[in-house]
Amino acid sequence: MGKKMVSLGRGVLGAPSWERHTDRNGVVHLTPADGSFGHHGEGTVLFDRAPIGRTGELVARVIDDRDKPYPNPRPRGPRIIQPSGWKAADGTEVIIGHGVLFTEDLLGAKGPRLIGVRPLDGRAEDWLTTLEVWHSEVELFFREGGGSR
């Protein structure tokens, strides 16, 4: 029997630019599918009921892959060109990270609007792998336990 998944919210998966610039790639946010969010994160999903401090997997279930171009989140190298079909299909579940669940505040917004998992291996970069679900509409889950990444 599989581990229970806790729903964290639904929206278009993205990340603040500083995550890409520092190469941590450690947190994501969810914005409304209709694009109705404010300049300082108002309207993004609030993660105030997430099971902080638990170890497990951050899982994104694709609702709509949105067929958007990939906005190279890795500025330290040449632009990545992806072949067609590189995004996860609707209904697919993608584990985007494994470790200890945490939240952070988004500058200017009230409450925890960023969420991630701190890897157990102590690495400083590339905490999350979001390529397959980048800018897709997803439902984000936390599954306690799971394998290591």
Residue, then its C-alpha position, 0 to 999 in steps of 0.5 A: m500500500g502506498k504512502k498517503m499524499v497530502s495536497l498542498g495546493r493547485g496552480v501553475l508551478g514556478a520559482p523565484s528568479w533568485e533560486r535559479h541565479t543562486d543554483r539552489n533551485g530549492v523552492v517553488h510557488l503555485t500561481p493561479a492558472d488564470g494569471s491573477f496574482g499580484h506583483h509581490g506574490e498576492g494570490t499565490v498559494l499559501f502553504d500554511r498547513a504543510p507538514i513542515g519538518r517531515t521527510g518525504e517527496l514533493v510530488a507534482r501531478v500535472i493537470d495541464d501541461r500548457d505547452k509553454p516554451y522552456p525558460n532556461p532556469r539554468p543561466r550558468g550554461p547555454r540555453i537548453i533546447q528540449p525536444s518535443g514531448w519533454k514535458a510530463a503529460d496531463g495526469t502524470e505524477v513527477i517527484i520533484g524532490h526528496g528531503v525535509l519539507f520547509t516553507e519560506d516567505l515570498l518577498g512582500a507577501k504575507g505567509p509562506r508562499l514558497i515550498g521545497v524539500r531540503p535534501l538529506d545529502g547536504r548538497a547546496e545546489d539543485w534541490l528540486t528537479t522541475l524541468e518536466v513540470w515547469h510552468s505547467e498547471v499542477e496539484l502539488f503533494f507531499r508524500e511522507g517517506g519515499g526513496s532518496r534522490 
